[in-house]
Amino acid sequence: MIAYKIDILSALKEAGYNTNRLRKEKLLAESTLQSIREGQIVSYRNLDRLCVLLDCQPGDIIKHIDG
């Protein structure tokens, strides 16, 4: 199973991207934000966007959990 290692929305907020800004500037769709809130893994395209916004690598955001 793949899961988030960090609280994505908190990390985005710390980087200066609150949910209003993300929506207004069309950086992430509302459906993507909702998926993140629910702990669902987003598409590779959105994972790439998160890496750009947070200046990190995918391994900094997600992890594999046995089970």
Protein Blocks (a to p, Z undefined) as FASTA:
>chain_A
ZZdfbdfklmmmmnopafklmmmnomacfklmmmmmnopacdfklmmmmmmmnopafklm
pccdeZZ
